[in-house]
Amino acid sequence: MEQHELLRHVVRCFEKQRIPYFITGALAAIAYGEPRLTNDIDIVAEIGEDDVAGLKNCYPESEFYFDEDAAREAVRRQFQFNIIHPGSGLKVDVMVSKRDEFDKSRFLRARRLRPLEDTEANFASPEDVILIKMLFYKEGESEKHLRDIAGILKISGDMIDFSYIADWVKRLGVEDIWEAFPERPLKT
């Protein structure tokens, strides 16, 4: 299975189950920025315990590893769980929405994009990809997050709501990271 096939499968499963979701992480950064390699698909989903069994049915055991107990625990803890395609080594990281103010805002701002010729999907807005990448950088200081942000600013800078970012960097405590980007406007 190729990554684009897994993406198509994932989108169809979440939409068939009517689970609100959006794609974030590297795939969203690539959609708004510059290409790079990634082996996973990151999704934020408003998933409840009642949704787990139906979602698992989309991923047959003969092809996928889907630990239903781990998924239920992740839903209870508002954490994350994985869906793995062992044959390809590809992975889907499903991050359960915390349903906090930031996640609510991200769901409202999600955009419908066409990542594949025959597939439309919900993606995090470029602003929210930038914000979450700053949070991930703050946690682990991986340079890939800064490169992703720079790529988004370079490619999609003219469509970015910088006032939205300015508001959230304060609330999320990542002002110092944002201030390091010369591409950002000095005043919003």
TITOR-155908 format. One record per atom (N, C-alpha, C, O): residue in one letter; x, y, z. Coordinates in steps of 0.1 Angstrom, whole numbers, padded with zeros to 4 digits, always signed. Example, Ala and Ser with C-alpha at 12.3 -4.5 7.8 and 13.67 -1.06 7.14 Angstrom:
! residues 2
A+0132-0057+0078A+0123-0045+0078A+0132-0033+0078A+0142-0033+0085S+0128-0022+0071S+0137-0011+0071S+0129+0000+0079S+0134+0011+0080
! end
This chain:
! residues 188
M+0008-0012+0000M+0000+0000+0000M+0009+0012+0000M+0018+0013+0008E+0006+0022-0009E+0013+0034-0009E+0006+0044+0000E-0006+0043+0004Q+0013+0055+0004Q+0007+0065+0013Q-0006+0071+0007Q-0015+0073+0015H-0006+0074-0006H-0018+0080-0011H-0030+0071-0010H-0042+0075-0009E-0028+0058-0011E-0038+0048-0010E-0043+0047+0004E-0055+0046+0007L-0034+0048+0014L-0038+0048+0028L-0046+0061+0031L-0056+0060+0038L-0041+0072+0026L-0048+0084+0028L-0063+0083+0023L-0072+0087+0030R-0064+0078+0011R-0078+0077+0005R-0086+0068+0014R-0098+0071+0017H-0081+0057+0019H-0088+0047+0027H-0092+0054+0041H-0103+0052+0045V-0083+0061+0047V-0085+0067+0060V-0096+0078+0058V-0106+0078+0067V-0096+0086+0048V-0106+0096+0046V-0120+0090+0044V-0129+0094+0050R-0120+0080+0036R-0133+0073+0033R-0138+0067+0046R-0150+0067+0048C-0130+0061+0054C-0134+0054+0067C-0140+0065+0076C-0151+0063+0082F-0133+0076+0079F-0137+0086+0088F-0150+0092+0083F-0159+0095+0091E-0151+0094+0070E-0163+0101+0065E-0175+0091+0065E-0186+0095+0068K-0172+0078+0062K-0183+0068+0062K-0189+0067+0077K-0201+0065+0078Q-0180+0068+0086Q-0184+0067+0101Q-0189+0080+0106Q-0194+0081+0117R-0189+0091+0098R-0193+0104+0102R-0186+0109+0114R-0192+0115+0123I-0173+0107+0114I-0165+0111+0125I-0158+0124+0121I-0150+0124+0111P-0161+0136+0127P-0154+0148+0124P-0139+0146+0125P-0134+0141+0135Y-0131+0151+0115Y-0117+0149+0115Y-0110+0161+0107Y-0117+0168+0099F-0097+0162+0108F-0089+0169+0099F-0075+0164+0099F-0070+0159+0109I-0069+0165+0088I-0055+0160+0086I-0046+0172+0090I-0048+0183+0087T-0036+0168+0097T-0026+0178+0102T-0012+0173+0100T-0010+0164+0092G-0002+0178+0108G+0011+0172+0107G+0018+0174+0094G+0015+0184+0087A+0027+0165+0090A+0035+0166+0078A+0026+0167+0065A+0030+0176+0057L+0016+0159+0064L+0008+0160+0052L+0001+0174+0050L+0001+0179+0039A-0003+0180+0061A-0009+0193+0060A+0002+0203+0057A+0000+0213+0049A+0014+0202+0063A+0025+0211+0061A+0029+0210+0046A+0032+0220+0040I+0029+0198+0040I+0032+0196+0026I+0021+0203+0017I+0024+0209+0007A+0009+0201+0021A-0002+0207+0013A-0001+0222+0012A-0005+0228+0002Y+0004+0229+0022Y+0006+0244+0022Y+0020+0248+0020Y+0022+0260+0018G+0029+0239+0021G+0043+0243+0020G+0051+0235+0010G+0047+0233-0001E+0063+0230+0014E+0072+0223+0006E+0072+0208+0008E+0069+0204+0019P+0074+0201-0002P+0074+0186-0001P+0085+0181+0008P+0096+0187+0008R+0082+0170+0015R+0093+0163+0023R+0087+0149+0025R+0075+0146+0023L+0096+0140+0029L+0092+0126+0032L+0085+0125+0045L+0089+0132+0055T+0075+0116+0046T+0068+0113+0058T+0062+0099+0057T+0058+0095+0046N+0062+0091+0068N+0056+0078+0067N+0043+0077+0075N+0038+0066+0076D+0039+0088+0080D+0026+0087+0087D+0016+0097+0083D+0019+0107+0076I+0004+0095+0087I-0007+0104+0085I-0012+0108+0098I-0017+0099+0106D-0012+0121+0101D-0017+0126+0114D-0031+0131+0112D-0034+0140+0104I-0040+0127+0121I-0054+0131+0120I-0059+0135+0134I-0056+0128+0144V-0066+0146+0135V-0073+0149+0148V-0087+0146+0145V-0093+0150+0135A-0093+0139+0155A-0107+0134+0153A-0115+0136+0166A-0110+0135+0177E-0128+0140+0164E-0137+0141+0175E-0144+0127+0175E-0155+0125+0170I-0137+0118+0182I-0141+0104+0182I-0146+0101+0196I-0139+0105+0206G-0157+0093+0197G-0162+0089+0210G-0160+0074+0211G-0157+0067+0201E-0162+0069+0223E-0161+0054+0225E-0170+0046+0216E-0167+0035+0211D-0182+0052+0213D-0192+0045+0205D-0187+0044+0190D-0192+0036+0183D-0177+0052+0186D-0172+0052+0173D-0162+0042+0170D-0159+0039+0159V-0155+0037+0181V-0143+0029+0179V-0146+0016+0172V-0139+0012+0162A-0157+0009+0175A-0160-0004+0169A-0162-0002+0154A-0157-0010+0145G-0170+0008+0150G-0173+0010+0136G-0160+0014+0128G-0158+0010+0117L-0152+0022+0135L-0139+0026+0128L-0130+0014+0126L-0124+0012+0116K-0129+0005+0137K-0121-0007+0135K-0126-0016+0124K-0118-0022+0117N-0139-0016+0121N-0144-0024+0110N-0139-0019+0097N-0139-0027+0087C-0135-0007+0096C-0129-0002+0083C-0115-0007+0081C-0110-0006+0069Y-0109-0013+0091Y-0095-0017+0090Y-0094-0032+0092Y-0091-0036+0104P-0096-0040+0082P-0096-0055+0084P-0082-0060+0090P-0072-0055+0086E-0084-0069+0099E-0072-0075+0106E-0062-0081+0097E-0050-0082+0100S-0067-0086+0085S-0057-0092+0075S-0048-0082+0069S-0038-0085+0064E-0051-0069+0070E-0043-0058+0064E-0037-0048+0074E-0027-0043+0072F-0045-0046+0085F-0041-0035+0095F-0040-0040+0109F-0046-0050+0113Y-0032-0033+0117Y-0032-0034+0131Y-0039-0023+0137Y-0036-0011+0135F-0050-0026+0144F-0059-0016+0151F-0062-0022+0164F-0071-0031+0165D-0056-0017+0175D-0059-0022+0188D-0071-0015+0194D-0070-0003+0198E-0083-0022+0194E-0095-0015+0198E-0095-0011+0213E-0100+0000+0216D-0088-0019+0221D-0087-0014+0235D-0079-0002+0237D-0082+0007+0245A-0068-0001+0229A-0059+0011+0230A-0067+0023+0225A-0065+0034+0230A-0075+0021+0214A-0083+0032+0209A-0093+0037+0219A-0094+0049+0221R-0099+0028+0226R-0109+0032+0236R-0102+0039+0248R-0108+0049+0253E-0091+0034+0252E-0083+0041+0262E-0079+0055+0258E-0080+0065+0266A-0075+0056+0245A-0071+0070+0240A-0083+0079+0240A-0081+0091+0243V-0095+0074+0236V-0107+0082+0237V-0110+0087+0251V-0112+0099+0253R-0109+0078+0260R-0111+0082+0274R-0102+0092+0279R-0105+0101+0287R-0089+0091+0275R-0078+0100+0280R-0076+0112+0271R-0068+0120+0274Q-0084+0112+0260Q-0082+0123+0250Q-0067+0123+0246Q-0061+0134+0247F-0062+0112+0242F-0048+0110+0238F-0048+0106+0223F-0055+0112+0215Q-0039+0097+0220Q-0038+0093+0206Q-0037+0077+0205Q-0032+0071+0215F-0040+0072+0194F-0038+0058+0191F-0034+0057+0176F-0035+0066+0168N-0028+0045+0173N-0023+0043+0160N-0031+0032+0152N-0036+0023+0158I-0031+0034+0139I-0036+0024+0130I-0024+0021+0121I-0018+0030+0115I-0019+0008+0120I-0007+0005+0113I-0010-0004+0101I-0018-0014+0102H-0004-0002+0090H-0004-0011+0079H+0009-0018+0078H+0019-0013+0072P+0010-0030+0085P+0023-0037+0086P+0030-0040+0072P+0042-0039+0071G+0022-0042+0062G+0028-0046+0049G+0036-0035+0043G+0046-0037+0036S+0033-0022+0046S+0040-0011+0040S+0048-0003+0051S+0057+0005+0048G+0045-0005+0064G+0052+0002+0074G+0045+0016+0076G+0050+0024+0084L+0035+0019+0069L+0028+0032+0071L+0019+0032+0083L+0014+0021+0088K+0017+0044+0089K+0010+0045+0102K+0001+0057+0101K+0004+0067+0095V-0010+0055+0108V-0020+0067+0110V-0020+0070+0125V-0022+0061+0133D-0016+0082+0128D-0017+0086+0142D-0030+0094+0144D-0032+0104+0138V-0039+0088+0152V-0052+0094+0154V-0052+0101+0168V-0051+0095+0178M-0052+0115+0167M-0052+0122+0180M-0066+0126+0183M-0073+0133+0175V-0070+0122+0195V-0084+0124+0199V-0085+0139+0203V-0077+0144+0211S-0095+0146+0198S-0097+0160+0201S-0099+0161+0216S-0106+0154+0223K-0092+0171+0221K-0094+0175+0236K-0106+0183+0238K-0111+0185+0249R-0112+0187+0227R-0125+0195+0227R-0123+0208+0235R-0132+0213+0241D-0110+0213+0236D-0107+0225+0243D-0109+0237+0233D-0113+0235+0221E-0107+0249+0237E-0109+0261+0229E-0100+0260+0216E-0105+0264+0205F-0088+0256+0217F-0079+0255+0205F-0084+0245+0195F-0085+0247+0183D-0088+0233+0200D-0093+0223+0191D-0106+0227+0185D-0108+0225+0173K-0115+0233+0192K-0127+0238+0186K-0124+0248+0175K-0131+0248+0165S-0115+0257+0178S-0111+0267+0167S-0105+0260+0155S-0108+0263+0144R-0097+0250+0157R-0091+0243+0146R-0101+0235+0138R-0100+0235+0125F-0111+0230+0144F-0122+0223+0136F-0130+0233+0128F-0134+0231+0117L-0133+0245+0134L-0140+0255+0127L-0133+0260+0115L-0139+0264+0105R-0120+0261+0116R-0111+0266+0105R-0106+0256+0095R-0100+0260+0085A-0110+0243+0097A-0105+0233+0088A-0110+0236+0074A-0120+0242+0071R-0101+0232+0064R-0104+0235+0050R-0106+0222+0042R-0099+0212+0045R-0114+0222+0032R-0116+0210+0024R-0107+0212+0012R-0108+0221+0004L-0097+0202+0011L-0087+0202+0000L-0089+0189-0008L-0095+0180-0004R-0083+0189-0019R-0082+0177-0028R-0068+0172-0029R-0061+0176-0038P-0064+0164-0019P-0050+0159-0019P-0047+0149-0030P-0036+0147-0034L-0058+0142-0035L-0057+0132-0046L-0068+0136-0056L-0078+0142-0053E-0066+0132-0068E-0075+0135-0079E-0089+0131-0076E-0099+0138-0079D-0091+0119-0069D-0104+0114-0066D-0108+0115-0052D-0118+0108-0048T-0101+0123-0044T-0104+0124-0030T-0103+0138-0024T-0093+0145-0026E-0114+0142-0017E-0114+0155-0010E-0113+0151+0005E-0118+0141+0009A-0106+0160+0013A-0104+0157+0027A-0104+0170+0035A-0101+0180+0029N-0106+0169+0048N-0105+0180+0057N-0091+0181+0061N-0085+0172+0066F-0086+0193+0060F-0072+0196+0065F-0072+0208+0075F-0081+0217+0074A-0063+0207+0084A-0061+0219+0093A-0058+0231+0085A-0052+0229+0074S-0062+0243+0089S-0058+0255+0082S-0043+0257+0083S-0037+0251+0091P-0037+0265+0073P-0023+0267+0074P-0019+0274+0087P-0008+0271+0092E-0027+0282+0092E-0024+0289+0105E-0023+0279+0116E-0014+0279+0125D-0032+0269+0117D-0032+0260+0127D-0021+0250+0126D-0016+0244+0136V-0017+0247+0113V-0005+0238+0111V+0007+0245+0117V+0015+0239+0124I+0008+0258+0114I+0020+0266+0119I+0020+0265+0135I+0030+0263+0141L+0008+0268+0141L+0007+0268+0155L+0011+0255+0162L+0018+0254+0171I+0005+0244+0156I+0008+0231+0162I+0022+0227+0160I+0028+0220+0169K+0028+0231+0149K+0042+0228+0146K+0051+0236+0157K+0061+0230+0161M+0047+0248+0160M+0054+0255+0171M+0053+0248+0184M+0063+0247+0192L+0041+0243+0187L+0040+0235+0200L+0048+0222+0200L+0055+0219+0210F+0049+0215+0188F+0057+0203+0187F+0072+0207+0189F+0079+0199+0195Y+0076+0218+0183Y+0090+0222+0184Y+0093+0225+0198Y+0104+0222+0203K+0084+0232+0205K+0086+0235+0219K+0088+0223+0228K+0096+0222+0237E+0081+0212+0224E+0082+0199+0232E+0095+0192+0229E+0101+0187+0238G+0098+0191+0216G+0110+0182+0213G+0121+0189+0205G+0131+0182+0203E+0120+0201+0201E+0130+0209+0194E+0135+0202+0181E+0146+0204+0178S+0126+0195+0175S+0129+0189+0162S+0129+0200+0151S+0119+0207+0149E+0140+0202+0144E+0141+0212+0134E+0131+0210+0122E+0128+0220+0115K+0126+0198+0120K+0117+0196+0109K+0105+0204+0111K+0099+0209+0101H+0101+0207+0123H+0089+0215+0125H+0091+0230+0121H+0083+0236+0115L+0103+0235+0124L+0107+0248+0119L+0108+0249+0104L+0104+0259+0098R+0114+0239+0098R+0114+0238+0083R+0100+0238+0077R+0098+0245+0067D+0091+0230+0083D+0077+0230+0078D+0071+0244+0079D+0064+0248+0070I+0073+0251+0090I+0067+0264+0092I+0073+0273+0081I+0065+0281+0075A+0086+0273+0080A+0092+0282+0070A+0087+0279+0056A+0085+0288+0048G+0085+0266+0052G+0079+0263+0039G+0065+0268+0037G+0062+0272+0027I+0057+0267+0048I+0043+0272+0047I+0043+0287+0045I+0036+0292+0037L+0052+0294+0052L+0052+0309+0051L+0057+0312+0037L+0052+0322+0031K+0067+0305+0032K+0072+0308+0018K+0062+0305+0007K+0060+0314-0001I+0055+0294+0008I+0046+0290-0003I+0032+0296-0001I+0026+0300-0011S+0027+0297+0011S+0013+0301+0013S+0012+0314+0021S+0001+0317+0026G+0022+0321+0023G+0022+0333+0031G+0012+0343+0028G+0006+0350+0037D+0008+0344+0015D-0002+0354+0011D-0016+0350+0015D-0025+0359+0014M-0018+0338+0019M-0032+0334+0023M-0033+0332+0038M-0043+0327+0043I-0023+0335+0046I-0023+0333+0060I-0029+0345+0068I-0026+0356+0065D-0037+0341+0078D-0043+0351+0087D-0033+0353+0099D-0033+0346+0109F-0024+0363+0097F-0014+0365+0107F-0019+0370+0121F-0013+0368+0131S-0030+0377+0120S-0036+0381+0133S-0041+0370+0141S-0040+0370+0154Y-0046+0359+0135Y-0051+0347+0142Y-0038+0341+0148Y-0039+0337+0160I-0028+0340+0141I-0015+0334+0147I-0011+0342+0158I-0007+0336+0169A-0010+0355+0157A-0005+0364+0167A-0013+0362+0180A-0008+0362+0191D-0027+0360+0179D-0035+0358+0191D-0032+0345+0197D-0030+0344+0210W-0031+0334+0189W-0028+0321+0195W-0014+0319+0200W-0012+0311+0209V-0004+0325+0194V+0010+0323+0199V+0011+0328+0214V+0018+0322+0222K+0004+0338+0217K+0003+0343+0231K-0004+0333+0240K+0001+0329+0251R-0015+0328+0236R-0023+0319+0244R-0016+0305+0245R-0018+0299+0256L-0009+0301+0235L-0002+0288+0236L+0012+0289+0242L+0019+0279+0244G+0017+0301+0244G+0030+0303+0250G+0042+0300+0240G+0052+0294+0245V+0040+0303+0228V+0051+0301+0218V+0055+0313+0211V+0060+0313+0199E+0054+0325+0217E+0058+0338+0211E+0072+0338+0207E+0076+0343+0196D+0081+0332+0216D+0095+0332+0213D+0099+0325+0200D+0108+0329+0192I+0092+0314+0198I+0094+0306+0185I+0089+0314+0173I+0096+0315+0163W+0077+0320+0174W+0072+0328+0163W+0080+0340+0160W+0082+0343+0148E+0086+0346+0170E+0094+0358+0168E+0107+0355+0161E+0113+0364+0155A+0111+0342+0160A+0123+0338+0153A+0122+0338+0138A+0131+0336+0131F+0109+0339+0133F+0107+0338+0119F+0107+0352+0113F+0098+0360+0115P+0117+0354+0104P+0118+0368+0098P+0106+0370+0088P+0103+0381+0084E+0100+0359+0083E+0089+0359+0073E+0076+0365+0079E+0067+0369+0071R+0075+0364+0092R+0062+0369+0098R+0062+0384+0097R+0072+0391+0098P+0049+0390+0097P+0048+0404+0097P+0052+0409+0111P+0049+0403+0121L+0058+0421+0112L+0062+0426+0125L+0050+0431+0133L+0050+0431+0145K+0040+0436+0126K+0028+0440+0133K+0016+0434+0126K+0015+0432+0114T+0006+0430+0134T-0006+0424+0129T-0018+0432+0134T-0030+0428+0130
! end
